[in-house]
Amino acid sequence: GLDDDRGDAWLGYLALGLGAVRAVDPDFAHAALHDRIVAALARRLEAAPGGRLQTYPGEVFPCDIAAVVGALGQHARHTHTDRTALLARMAGLYRTDFVHPPSGYLVQSLDPATGRVVDGARGSGTALAAYFLSFADASLARQLGDGLARTGHARFVGFAGVREYPPGVGGRGDIDSGPVVLGVSVSATGFALASARQRGDRTMYTGLFRTA
């Protein structure tokens, strides 16, 4: 139901995949579906209070919203659609409401009605969102990547990983982080490869690649 007002931020992942195909084959068979999904997501994101587009009813994950924002930026580039105002608004909301200032990490989940943090700063969501947001706002993507490098970069004899939680914050592994070993997250470590590469951080990228 793309014509209703549901959240369905998970559709951002599908839209990004369709956009990746469209980048190499502009006339591919599902271009019209891609357009419909992106139009629905843009309309829903504009209407979402504080940009808090729900992934599933009652659940807001800034990382999933980043997939939507990235998909909008990616689609705008392919189709020459102007999404400047919406993308700029969302970049501002990320900086003021979705990022944990002391660590530079993205918060994992929010209350949809109030914006209260439900699950705090996490490396896995930050690393994945940094990649998604690179399609929409390079400076915001770099900001998240810098946070990963500053707060999460763990090194050991030439190998590297990314910590799931900021210093002083405890937590366990879950479906988002994968196993967390000595504070280092499997998901955050893998996802951060893209950010390190995009930022030209050769030291971090090389260490993460060795670990991978």
C-alpha positions in Angstrom: 0.0 0.0 0.0 2.2 2.8 -1.2 -0.7 5.3 -1.3 -1.3 5.2 2.4 0.5 7.1 5.2 2.3 4.2 6.9 5.9 4.5 7.9 7.6 1.5 6.4 11.1 2.9 6.5 12.4 -0.5 5.8 11.4 0.2 2.2 14.5 2.4 2.0 16.7 -0.6 1.8 14.7 -1.9 -1.2 14.8 1.5 -2.8 18.6 1.7 -2.4 18.9 -1.7 -4.1 16.7 -0.7 -7.0 18.7 2.6 -7.3 21.9 0.6 -7.5 20.6 -1.3 -10.5 19.3 1.8 -12.0 22.7 3.4 -11.8 24.0 0.9 -14.4 20.8 0.3 -16.3 18.6 3.4 -16.3 15.8 1.6 -18.3 15.6 -1.5 -16.2 12.3 -3.2 -15.7 11.5 -1.9 -12.3 12.2 1.8 -12.8 8.6 2.7 -12.4 8.3 0.8 -9.1 11.5 2.5 -7.9 9.8 5.9 -8.6 6.6 4.9 -6.8 8.5 3.7 -3.7 10.7 6.8 -3.5 7.7 9.1 -4.0 5.8 7.3 -1.1 8.9 7.5 1.2 9.4 11.2 0.4 5.8 12.0 1.2 5.8 10.0 4.4 9.1 11.4 5.6 7.9 15.0 5.0 4.9 14.2 7.2 6.7 12.4 10.0 7.0 14.5 13.2 10.6 15.4 13.7 11.6 13.2 10.8 10.8 10.2 12.9 9.6 7.9 10.2 8.6 4.5 11.7 10.2 1.3 10.4 7.4 -0.8 11.9 4.4 0.5 13.9 5.8 2.1 17.1 9.5 1.6 16.2 11.8 4.4 15.0 15.4 3.6 14.0 17.6 6.5 12.7 19.7 4.0 10.8 16.6 2.8 8.8 15.6 6.4 8.2 19.1 6.9 6.9 18.4 4.3 4.3 15.3 6.3 3.2 17.3 9.6 3.1 20.0 7.9 1.1 17.5 6.4 -1.3 16.0 9.8 -1.9 19.4 11.4 -2.6 20.4 8.5 -4.8 17.1 8.7 -6.8 17.3 12.4 -7.1 20.7 12.0 -8.7 19.5 9.4 -11.2 16.3 11.3 -12.2 17.3 14.9 -11.7 14.5 15.3 -9.1 14.9 18.2 -6.7 14.8 16.9 -3.1 17.2 19.6 -1.8 14.9 21.0 0.9 13.8 17.7 2.4 17.4 16.3 2.4 18.7 19.5 4.1 16.0 19.3 6.7 16.8 15.7 7.5 20.5 16.4 7.7 19.8 19.1 10.2 17.6 16.7 12.3 20.3 14.1 12.3 22.8 16.6 13.7 20.5 17.9 16.4 18.3 15.0 17.3 19.7 11.7 16.1 23.5 12.0 16.9 24.9 11.5 20.4 27.2 14.5 20.7 29.9 13.1 23.1 30.6 10.1 20.9 29.5 11.2 17.5 27.6 7.9 17.3 24.0 7.7 16.0 21.4 6.7 18.6 19.9 3.3 17.8 16.2 3.9 18.4 13.7 6.7 19.4 10.2 6.9 20.8 8.1 7.8 17.8 5.8 10.3 19.7 8.3 12.1 21.8 11.7 11.6 20.3 13.0 10.2 23.6 16.1 7.9 23.2 15.1 4.3 23.6 18.3 2.6 22.7 21.4 4.8 22.8 24.6 5.4 20.8 25.6 2.3 18.8 28.4 1.6 16.4 26.6 -0.8 14.1 23.8 1.7 13.2 26.3 4.5 12.9 28.5 2.7 10.4 25.6 1.5 8.2 24.0 4.9 8.3 27.2 6.6 7.3 27.2 4.6 4.1 23.5 5.2 3.4 23.8 9.0 4.0 26.7 9.3 1.6 24.1 9.2 -1.2 22.4 12.3 0.2 24.8 14.4 2.3 28.5 13.8 2.1 29.4 16.0 5.0 26.9 14.3 7.3 28.3 10.9 6.2 31.8 12.1 6.9 30.7 13.4 10.3 29.4 10.0 11.3 32.5 8.3 10.0 34.7 10.7 12.0 32.7 9.7 15.1 33.4 6.0 14.3 37.1 6.7 13.9 37.3 8.9 17.1 35.2 6.8 19.4 35.1 3.3 18.0 38.4 2.6 16.3 40.0 -0.3 18.2 43.5 -1.5 17.1 45.6 -4.5 17.8 48.9 -5.5 16.1 47.7 -4.2 12.7 44.2 -5.4 12.9 41.2 -3.2 13.7 37.6 -3.2 14.7 34.8 -0.9 15.7 33.4 -0.7 19.2 29.6 -1.2 19.5 29.2 1.1 22.5 31.0 4.4 23.4 33.5 4.3 26.3 31.9 3.9 29.6 28.7 2.4 28.2 28.0 -1.3 28.6 26.0 -3.5 26.4 25.7 -6.9 24.8 25.5 -8.1 21.2 22.1 -8.4 19.5 20.6 -8.9 16.0 21.9 -5.5 14.9 25.5 -5.7 16.2 26.2 -9.3 15.8 28.6 -10.8 18.3 30.4 -8.3 20.5 33.9 -9.5 21.5 35.9 -7.4 23.9 33.6 -4.5 23.0 34.1 -4.9 19.3 31.1 -5.4 17.1 31.1 -7.7 14.1 28.5 -5.6 12.2 30.0 -2.2 13.0 33.5 -3.5 11.9 32.2 -4.7 8.6 29.9 -1.8 7.9 32.7 0.7 8.7 34.8 -0.5 5.8 32.6 1.7 3.5 33.0 4.8 5.6 36.7 4.4 6.0 37.1 4.0 2.3 34.9 7.0 1.5 36.8 9.2 3.9 40.2 8.1 2.6 41.2 6.8 6.0 43.8 4.3 4.7 45.0 3.2 8.2 41.5 2.4 9.5 40.4 0.7 6.2 43.5 -1.5 6.1 43.1 -2.6 9.7 39.4 -3.4 9.2 40.1 -5.2 5.9 42.7 -7.4 7.6 40.2 -8.3 10.3 37.5 -9.0 7.7 
